[in-house]
Amino acid sequence: MNRLVKLNAALIVSAAAASSAFAAPETYAIDPTHTFPSFSYSHFGMSTQISKFDKTTGTVTLDKAAKTGAVDITIDMTSVSTGYGTFDEHIQGEDFLDTARYPTATFKSTKVAFEGDAPVTIDGELTIKGVTRPVTLQVNHFATMPHPMLQKDAIGANASTVIKRSEFNAGKYAPNVGDEVTITVSLEAIRN
């Protein structure tokens, strides 16, 4: 009987070691040429203005078997692109992004929830202008596949959340210029 207990224990340890070998997390580097956070807001109720940031870095970690993940993104706030150079400079001023003092914004996940094989929500901490607040990104598209050009594993996703810019000390002209801002991240990342 003692041998049977030892054999079962050995089998359990071996199975655990084998399953952890198959369920290793994979790290993907953000592809800066195909990752663009954008933001949109109401302009005097007349139109929805859409702008983006051109420089983003970071990583995505994904464990497909365990259905866990992590996201760590840094956005270069000086790369804001509104489509109008004068406004790019204006929005970087103290009343809005204050990029002289806060040149980057960050998002660091705290939890990734999956449905089946795909993430559906990503909870995390968003820091803008030195203010950190919890946000939840809703993932509305997720893909994982070999990159057709690079011949490496790749992932892609689109996710969004809504924040109040006044909560990040960027509320100038609210509510005439909408306080609610929709942030959308279109992301591609390549496995390291």
C-alpha positions in Angstrom: 0.0 0.0 0.0 2.9 2.4 0.8 4.4 1.8 -2.6 1.0 2.6 -4.2 0.8 5.9 -2.4 4.4 6.8 -3.4 3.6 5.9 -7.0 0.5 8.0 -7.1 2.4 10.9 -5.6 5.1 10.6 -8.2 2.5 10.5 -11.0 0.8 13.6 -9.7 4.1 15.5 -9.5 5.1 14.3 -13.0 1.7 15.4 -14.4 1.9 18.8 -12.8 5.4 19.3 -14.1 4.3 18.2 -17.6 1.2 20.5 -17.7 3.2 23.5 -16.5 5.7 22.9 -19.3 2.8 23.1 -21.9 1.2 26.1 -20.2 4.1 28.5 -20.3 3.3 32.2 -20.6 4.4 33.8 -23.9 5.5 37.4 -24.2 4.7 39.6 -27.2 6.3 42.9 -27.9 4.0 45.7 -29.0 4.4 46.4 -32.8 4.7 50.2 -32.8 3.9 50.4 -36.5 0.5 48.8 -36.0 -0.5 49.9 -32.5 -2.5 53.1 -32.1 -4.4 54.3 -29.1 -7.0 56.8 -30.1 -9.5 58.9 -28.2 -12.8 60.5 -29.1 -15.0 63.1 -27.5 -17.9 65.4 -28.2 -17.0 68.9 -29.5 -19.7 71.3 -28.4 -22.3 68.6 -29.3 -21.6 69.3 -33.0 -19.3 66.4 -33.8 -17.2 63.6 -32.4 -13.5 64.4 -32.6 -11.1 61.5 -33.1 -7.3 61.8 -32.4 -4.6 59.2 -31.9 -1.1 58.7 -30.5 1.6 57.6 -32.9 4.2 56.1 -30.5 3.4 53.2 -28.2 5.6 50.6 -26.6 5.0 47.7 -24.2 4.3 44.0 -23.9 1.5 41.5 -23.7 1.9 38.2 -21.9 -0.5 35.4 -22.7 -0.8 31.9 -21.3 -3.3 30.3 -23.6 -3.7 27.1 -21.6 -4.1 28.8 -18.3 -6.3 31.5 -19.8 -4.3 34.3 -18.1 -2.6 37.3 -19.4 -1.1 40.7 -18.7 -0.8 44.0 -20.6 1.8 46.7 -20.0 1.6 49.7 -22.3 3.4 53.1 -22.4 2.0 55.8 -24.7 4.2 58.7 -25.8 1.8 61.6 -25.2 4.0 64.0 -27.2 3.1 61.9 -30.3 -0.6 63.0 -30.2 -2.0 63.5 -33.7 -5.2 65.4 -34.0 -4.8 66.1 -37.7 -4.0 69.8 -37.1 -0.4 70.8 -36.0 -1.5 73.9 -34.0 -4.0 71.8 -32.0 -1.4 69.1 -31.5 0.6 71.7 -29.7 -2.4 73.2 -27.8 -3.6 69.8 -26.5 -0.1 69.1 -25.1 -0.4 72.2 -23.0 -1.0 72.4 -19.2 -4.8 72.5 -19.5 -4.9 69.1 -21.3 -2.1 66.6 -21.5 0.7 68.7 -20.0 3.4 66.7 -21.9 6.2 69.0 -20.6 5.7 67.5 -17.2 4.0 64.2 -18.1 5.4 63.0 -21.4 3.9 59.4 -21.1 0.8 57.7 -20.0 0.7 54.0 -18.9 -1.8 51.2 -18.7 -0.9 48.2 -16.5 -3.3 45.3 -16.2 -4.4 43.8 -13.0 -6.7 41.1 -14.3 -7.6 39.6 -17.7 -10.9 37.8 -18.0 -11.4 35.1 -20.7 -14.5 33.6 -22.5 -13.3 30.5 -24.1 -9.9 31.1 -25.7 -10.2 34.9 -26.0 -9.9 37.8 -23.5 -13.1 39.8 -23.1 -12.2 42.3 -20.4 -8.9 43.7 -19.1 -8.9 45.5 -15.7 -6.0 47.7 -15.0 -4.5 51.0 -13.8 -4.4 53.9 -16.2 -2.1 56.8 -15.4 -2.4 60.1 -17.2 -0.8 63.4 -15.9 0.4 61.5 -12.8 -3.1 60.5 -11.8 -3.8 56.7 -11.6 -7.3 55.3 -11.8 -8.8 51.9 -12.4 -10.3 51.2 -15.8 -11.8 48.2 -17.6 -11.0 47.7 -21.3 -13.7 45.9 -23.2 -12.1 43.6 -25.8 -14.2 43.5 -29.0 -11.8 41.7 -31.2 -8.9 39.3 -30.5 -6.8 37.2 -32.9 -3.8 35.0 -32.5 -2.0 33.6 -35.5 1.4 33.3 -37.2 2.3 36.8 -38.6 2.2 36.3 -42.4 5.3 38.5 -43.1 7.4 38.0 -40.0 6.8 34.2 -39.6 6.4 34.6 -35.9 3.5 34.1 -33.6 1.4 37.3 -33.3 -1.6 38.6 -31.6 -4.0 41.4 -32.4 -6.8 43.1 -30.5 -9.1 46.0 -30.3 -10.3 47.2 -26.9 -11.9 50.4 -25.5 -12.9 52.1 -22.3 -14.6 55.4 -21.3 -13.0 57.8 -18.9 -13.8 61.3 -17.6 -10.9 63.6 -18.5 -11.7 65.8 -15.5 -10.7 62.9 -13.3 -7.2 63.1 -14.8 -6.8 66.9 -14.3 -7.5 67.5 -18.0 -11.1 68.9 -17.8 -10.7 72.3 -19.4 -13.9 73.5 -21.2 -16.0 70.7 -19.9 -18.9 70.1 -20.3 -18.9 72.1 -23.6 -16.1 70.0 -24.8 -17.1 66.5 -23.7 -15.8 65.3 -20.4 -16.4 61.7 -21.4 -13.6 60.4 -23.6 -13.6 57.0 -25.3 -10.2 55.5 -25.5 -9.7 52.8 -28.1 -6.6 50.7 -28.5 -5.9 48.9 -31.8 -3.0 46.6 -31.0 -0.7 44.2 -32.7 2.2 42.4 -30.9 4.8 39.9 -32.0 6.1 37.1 -29.9 9.6 37.7 -28.5 
